[in-house]
Amino acid sequence: MDAVVLAAFWFLVLFADYYVSAVCGSRASRALHVGGKGEKKRVFKNREGKRRLAGMFILLVCADLFGEKCNLELGFSSMPTIAELQRKVLEVFEVEASMRRPPGYPVVDFTIARVQIYDDALLKWVDLVSQTQMHEYDQLYVFQPQTSWHTDVQKDLPPPRPPSQNCTASAVHSMVNSPHKSAALLRNASYRHDTPGASTNSSMAFSPTKMLLEEQRRREYALHEELNRVRGETARLERELNIEEEDNRARGQEQKLRMLRQKEEEVRRQREILMRSEEEFRRLQSDSVQY
């Protein structure tokens, strides 16, 4: 009897494992559209058939390097914090950029402006502000400050791949052997505005309050621009109304003058008729006296 119960138990375990694998497999290799400032890209979420390392937390991170999209699989020992994710992204993409740099391009540190993550529930891209937003094999996109040497282009996101060979090891080696470079990378990890001199420490890089404040400032700027536009439109309409009223007054004055001239002409004609009638009356009266 115990053997039958044990066999039934293992059968249920194997069936549950097969069911979970089948459900996860149905979500394999999905293509999602990226929405950001009107641009469309394609991102890949690969949950089956992936090169999974035991005990690794994998995130798909894409960035624009010299006009080409670079979509990498970054592994972590566990779910990373925002600061850990930033450090990893900076280390890997710094080396990746140095390997891809075309001739004639200046040596510029890879910098994070903001990071977005595709939200499966909302079906859209949102700013990454909390560790709880991340799940295994989520697709992230790293925006860099737009400069004369770098502008994010609208292209499809390629399928994810591991970092270049020895990329991570080279990044760690450079961090260990160059304290100044390490400090520079950590400084660059902070969320930077496009204005010079605006930086914070990495722990405040993706503060939800800061993100809300910046969004509020963007809304305030947009409302200010809209208010200026409405004020300009109001001023234009007021000028047009003044011109119309002036034209209406002028037309009214002309109409009154025309009516006054018509009445004066009518009075003049009536006066002439009256004078002729009086003259005729006097003539007839004189004729009657003579007879």
Buried (B, 14 or more C-beta within 10 A) or exposed (E): EEEEEEEEEEEEEEEEEEEEEEEEEEEEEBEBBBBBEEEEBBBBBBBEEBEBEEEBBBBBBBBBBEEEBBBBBBBBEEBBBBBBBBBBBBBBBBBBBBBBBEEEEEEEEBBBBBBBBBEBEEEBBEBBBEBEBBEBBBBBBBBBBEEEEBEBEEBBBBBBEBBBEEBBEBBEEBBEEEEEBBEBBBBBBBBBEEEEEEBBEBEBBBBEEBBEEBEEEEEEEEEEEEEEEEEEEEEEEEEEEEEEEEEEEEEEEEEEEEEEEEEEEEEEEEEEEEEEEEEEEEEEEEEEEEE
